[in-house]
Amino acid sequence: MSESEEESSSGADWPVNEEWLLAVLKEHHNELPRPSSITIVNFTVRPGCDAGESVLSDILAVSVKYRLMEDVNAETFSLSFIVKLLPQDPFSRFFVTEAQFDLREIKFYTQIVPDLEKFQSEHIQGAPIALPIPKCYFAHYTAGVADPEPIPPESVLVLENIKPRNFSGAEFSRGLTLQQTTAAMKAIAQIHALSLALKVKEAKSLSERYPFLFQTSKATDSYQQLVERGLPQLAQFLERRPGLEPVLERLNAIRPNTKEVIESLLLPEEPMSLITHTDFWCNNLMFKEEEGICECIILDWQMVTFSRPTNDLALLLISSVSAELRRIHTESLLDGYWEALKSTCRQLKLDIEGELDYDRNKLGLDYKRSQLLALLLCIGSIDVALGDPLTEDRLIELLRDLYADGILSQDVINN
């Protein structure tokens, strides 16, 4: 019999117990001749994030010590992981299951990731690419059923807790450093390159291969609702800031057509349509900086979709870096991303420029268009920025720059 410690809060109905942990560990160690011999020594359970920090999941942090055999003198192993569950709040649970955010992330780890790993093992030239994501230890999904008897949906995703590996999050109000931004763009370039090469080499549409991806029409409706909620808040904020009247006028001119703008910019555009994160900002990233080297891990793939790569890049640079960094380093950051994308594709025997007729200049043009989509997505979550002097100043500088660059216009889509 194991000793356990469960730290509870708010009366949450946590499913983590010894039987549940054994199921996870047996899946993790399925190569063992006798997985049933696993013995749990002890475990702890605690909240994995602050209250209200995550809307799409209830998150638990679990640490477990166990042996791979029943002998009490056998070696003890430790494992730390994050458990992502459906929200307890009924409204949030309905929102998540209706949009299939939980299913999408589970299938990212159980279908897309294994496909990318298998593909690179067959095509890679040189060292294998370590995907910049947490390991997945266990996943379970059951859709809800209404008839003949109501059965609620279930979803559980168990991922590696990377904090014990000295990874930590960034502070949104201050924004990412140049080193962190560079690492993030290199990390997403690896996912982009792998999915692009998979599509090209196997000559199969990713949207057909992965029908669970966030479809353009559904994503457009979701984002449009958020924008309609956020625009009035932004307008009230700008009305109190002298000199920003032209910016507000331009935003009001776009407002009647935001749905069409969002849909147009989310639509995948060949030849560079590929797997995108689509929620690629600093709060979904963790970093480890050691000996002058910065490593990035990408979290929260609930909105994974089939789109153009610059949508991820623009959202990161518009939402998560200081105005000074964005102004000075955007072009060099795009250069770095482009080189990482090209070199990774080259490892996978794909020449983007030669085979797809796509170059750095075209990337820059796509990035210009993607900035408008990124701004609209940020407006949909405007409450994240308002109320903090640092992020409010960053928002004002961003709007001024986009206005000066001619981005705040529907015409940018066709340029």
Number of C-alpha atoms within 10 A of each C-alpha: 8 11 10 15 11 13 9 12 11 6 6 10 9 17 12 15 14 19 10 10 16 18 15 16 21 19 15 14 15 12 9 13 8 12 18 15 15 19 21 25 18 16 22 17 21 17 18 18 13 8 12 7 11 12 15 19 24 23 24 18 19 22 15 19 16 21 18 20 17 13 11 10 8 11 10 14 12 13 14 17 23 24 24 21 20 23 19 14 11 10 9 15 19 15 14 19 19 10 16 18 22 27 23 21 22 24 20 21 21 15 13 18 19 12 16 17 15 11 18 19 14 9 16 17 14 8 8 12 16 9 17 18 22 18 15 18 19 20 20 13 14 12 12 12 11 8 7 6 7 9 12 10 14 15 17 20 22 23 21 19 20 19 14 11 8 11 17 16 16 18 12 18 17 13 21 23 15 15 14 23 24 20 23 27 23 23 22 26 26 22 23 24 26 27 25 23 25 23 19 17 14 9 9 11 14 21 19 9 12 17 12 17 25 22 17 19 13 12 18 22 14 14 22 22 12 18 25 17 15 19 20 14 16 19 16 11 14 16 12 10 10 7 11 15 14 11 19 21 13 16 21 15 14 17 16 11 12 21 19 14 22 24 19 15 22 22 16 19 15 11 14 21 21 27 26 25 24 25 21 28 24 25 15 15 20 21 22 18 15 9 5 6 10 15 18 24 21 21 20 19 22 24 22 22 28 26 26 26 27 22 25 24 27 25 25 22 26 22 24 25 24 24 19 11 15 16 13 10 15 15 12 11 20 20 15 17 23 19 15 19 23 21 18 24 24 16 20 23 14 22 17 20 11 9 10 13 11 15 13 15 9 11 17 16 14 20 21 21 21 26 25 26 24 27 23 25 21 21 23 22 17 21 13 14 19 16 9 12 11 15 21 17 14 23 23 16 15 19 19 16 15 18 18 11 10 14 21 23 15 20 12 16 17 6 9
